[in-house]
Amino acid sequence: MCRVWHGWTTVGHAQRYDDYLQKELFPHLDRELRLHGYRGYQLLRLIRGEEVEFMTMLWFDSIEDVRSFAGENYETPVISEKARSLLAHFADRADHYQLSGSNLFGVPKVG
């Protein structure tokens, strides 16, 4: 199960936000949730003029594991105060996808 969410920041804040995600948030998730179905992340970054879009993809074993992380209203984003201070705006919901197939990073193909 992949939890996909988008947030946007300014070019000036982009590296600070990237550092926050990769040096603070994602290691925290790994420490706290690895035994509860969290399997890792992928992070995409796209510069568009003066704005930078980030797409986070958090991988979980199941939607139940997502609920244990995000709560019963699991489509509502979980955003720390530090992240809010760096973001210009963000999607008001996270979407959840089932993996249909892949050949990246040694992940077996599904289907």
C-alpha atoms as a printed R data frame, in Angstrom:
    type eleno elety resid chain resno      x      y       z
1   ATOM     1    CA   MET     A     1  0.000  0.000   0.000
2   ATOM     2    CA   CYS     A     2  1.442  3.345  -1.026
3   ATOM     3    CA   ARG     A     3  0.399  6.584   0.694
4   ATOM     4    CA   VAL     A     4  0.924  9.443  -1.798
5   ATOM     5    CA   TRP     A     5  0.862 13.091  -0.789
6   ATOM     6    CA   HIS     A     6  1.929 16.402  -2.360
7   ATOM     7    CA   GLY     A     7  3.352 19.509  -0.756
8   ATOM     8    CA   TRP     A     8  4.815 22.672  -2.292
9   ATOM     9    CA   THR     A     9  7.459 25.032  -0.995
10  ATOM    10    CA   THR     A    10  9.497 27.936  -2.302
11  ATOM    11    CA   VAL     A    11 12.842 27.390  -4.002
12  ATOM    12    CA   GLY     A    12 14.450 29.034  -0.969
13  ATOM    13    CA   HIS     A    13 12.934 26.505   1.449
14  ATOM    14    CA   ALA     A    14 13.186 23.426  -0.764
15  ATOM    15    CA   GLN     A    15 16.493 22.066   0.501
16  ATOM    16    CA   ARG     A    16 15.561 22.679   4.135
17  ATOM    17    CA   TYR     A    17 12.301 20.783   3.587
18  ATOM    18    CA   ASP     A    18 14.096 17.956   1.768
19  ATOM    19    CA   ASP     A    19 16.624 17.722   4.623
20  ATOM    20    CA   TYR     A    20 13.819 17.686   7.198
21  ATOM    21    CA   LEU     A    21 12.098 14.802   5.413
22  ATOM    22    CA   GLN     A    22 15.181 12.678   4.833
23  ATOM    23    CA   LYS     A    23 17.129 13.407   8.019
24  ATOM    24    CA   GLU     A    24 14.305 13.750  10.555
25  ATOM    25    CA   LEU     A    25 10.863 12.556   9.468
26  ATOM    26    CA   PHE     A    26 11.661  9.422   7.472
27  ATOM    27    CA   PRO     A    27 14.215  8.084  10.009
28  ATOM    28    CA   HIS     A    28 11.621  8.714  12.748
29  ATOM    29    CA   LEU     A    29  8.986  6.761  10.802
30  ATOM    30    CA   ASP     A    30 11.447  3.938  10.286
31  ATOM    31    CA   ARG     A    31 12.262  3.762  14.007
32  ATOM    32    CA   GLU     A    32  8.667  4.025  15.185
33  ATOM    33    CA   LEU     A    33  6.718  2.136  12.518
34  ATOM    34    CA   ARG     A    34  9.029 -0.497  11.000
35  ATOM    35    CA   LEU     A    35  7.488 -3.182  13.224
36  ATOM    36    CA   HIS     A    36  3.988 -1.923  12.387
37  ATOM    37    CA   GLY     A    37  3.923 -2.377   8.624
38  ATOM    38    CA   TYR     A    38  5.927  0.645   7.439
39  ATOM    39    CA   ARG     A    39  8.289 -0.407   4.636
40  ATOM    40    CA   GLY     A    40  9.992  2.815   3.556
41  ATOM    41    CA   TYR     A    41  9.611  5.855   1.367
42  ATOM    42    CA   GLN     A    42 10.246  7.381  -2.016
43  ATOM    43    CA   LEU     A    43 10.538 11.127  -2.501
44  ATOM    44    CA   LEU     A    44 10.098 13.011  -5.760
45  ATOM    45    CA   ARG     A    45 10.956 16.690  -6.252
46  ATOM    46    CA   LEU     A    46  9.970 18.941  -9.169
47  ATOM    47    CA   ILE     A    47 11.017 22.580  -9.653
48  ATOM    48    CA   ARG     A    48  8.387 24.753 -11.339
49  ATOM    49    CA   GLY     A    49  9.551 28.349 -11.515
50  ATOM    50    CA   GLU     A    50  9.722 29.744  -7.990
51  ATOM    51    CA   GLU     A    51  7.952 26.761  -6.445
52  ATOM    52    CA   VAL     A    52  9.111 23.211  -5.720
53  ATOM    53    CA   GLU     A    53  6.654 20.325  -5.537
54  ATOM    54    CA   PHE     A    54  7.408 17.321  -3.347
55  ATOM    55    CA   MET     A    55  5.579 14.043  -3.734
56  ATOM    56    CA   THR     A    56  6.035 11.643  -0.859
57  ATOM    57    CA   MET     A    57  5.278  7.966  -1.234
58  ATOM    58    CA   LEU     A    58  5.194  6.044   2.029
59  ATOM    59    CA   TRP     A    59  4.980  2.263   1.729
60  ATOM    60    CA   PHE     A    60  2.986  0.113   4.155
61  ATOM    61    CA   ASP     A    61  1.981 -3.549   4.218
62  ATOM    62    CA   SER     A    62 -1.745 -2.749   4.402
63  ATOM    63    CA   ILE     A    63 -4.374 -0.041   4.781
64  ATOM    64    CA   GLU     A    64 -4.731 -1.145   8.416
65  ATOM    65    CA   ASP     A    65 -1.073 -0.250   8.934
66  ATOM    66    CA   VAL     A    66 -1.724  3.173   7.359
67  ATOM    67    CA   ARG     A    67 -4.608  3.672   9.810
68  ATOM    68    CA   SER     A    68 -2.321  2.820  12.728
69  ATOM    69    CA   PHE     A    69 -0.014  5.641  11.558
70  ATOM    70    CA   ALA     A    70 -2.550  8.244  10.404
71  ATOM    71    CA   GLY     A    71 -5.651  7.410  12.429
72  ATOM    72    CA   GLU     A    72 -9.185  6.520  11.420
73  ATOM    73    CA   ASN     A    73 -9.387  9.514   9.048
74  ATOM    74    CA   TYR     A    74 -6.278  8.198   7.301
75  ATOM    75    CA   GLU     A    75 -6.781 10.314   4.152
76  ATOM    76    CA   THR     A    76 -6.103 13.448   6.197
77  ATOM    77    CA   PRO     A    77 -2.400 14.373   5.941
78  ATOM    78    CA   VAL     A    78 -0.224 14.142   9.036
79  ATOM    79    CA   ILE     A    79  1.907 17.309   8.901
80  ATOM    80    CA   SER     A    80  4.255 18.446  11.650
81  ATOM    81    CA   GLU     A    81  4.570 22.078  12.673
82  ATOM    82    CA   LYS     A    82  8.104 22.129  11.277
83  ATOM    83    CA   ALA     A    83  6.851 20.929   7.878
84  ATOM    84    CA   ARG     A    84  4.018 23.484   7.931
85  ATOM    85    CA   SER     A    85  6.550 26.246   8.532
86  ATOM    86    CA   LEU     A    86  8.491 25.248   5.389
87  ATOM    87    CA   LEU     A    87  5.580 24.538   3.053
88  ATOM    88    CA   ALA     A    88  3.816 27.203   0.976
89  ATOM    89    CA   HIS     A    89  0.746 24.959   0.537
90  ATOM    90    CA   PHE     A    90 -0.131 21.284   0.474
91  ATOM    91    CA   ALA     A    91 -2.748 18.766  -0.629
92  ATOM    92    CA   ASP     A    92 -5.583 18.390   1.849
93  ATOM    93    CA   ARG     A    93 -5.665 14.620   1.440
94  ATOM    94    CA   ALA     A    94 -3.357 11.671   0.970
95  ATOM    95    CA   ASP     A    95 -4.259  9.017  -1.585
96  ATOM    96    CA   HIS     A    96 -3.612  5.319  -1.156
97  ATOM    97    CA   TYR     A    97 -2.661  3.018  -4.001
98  ATOM    98    CA   GLN     A    98 -2.190 -0.719  -4.278
99  ATOM    99    CA   LEU     A    99  0.957 -1.758  -6.091
100 ATOM   100    CA   SER     A   100 -0.007 -3.312  -9.413
101 ATOM   101    CA   GLY     A   101  3.491 -3.912 -10.756
102 ATOM   102    CA   SER     A   102  7.105 -2.829 -10.413
103 ATOM   103    CA   ASN     A   103 10.615 -3.627 -11.542
104 ATOM   104    CA   LEU     A   104 12.420 -1.065  -9.366
105 ATOM   105    CA   PHE     A   105 14.930 -1.821  -6.628
106 ATOM   106    CA   GLY     A   106 14.398 -5.564  -6.796
107 ATOM   107    CA   VAL     A   107 10.715 -5.367  -5.886
108 ATOM   108    CA   PRO     A   108  8.994 -8.372  -7.490
109 ATOM   109    CA   LYS     A   109  6.462 -7.717 -10.216
110 ATOM   110    CA   VAL     A   110  2.825 -8.056  -9.157
111 ATOM   111    CA   GLY     A   111  0.155 -9.349 -11.534
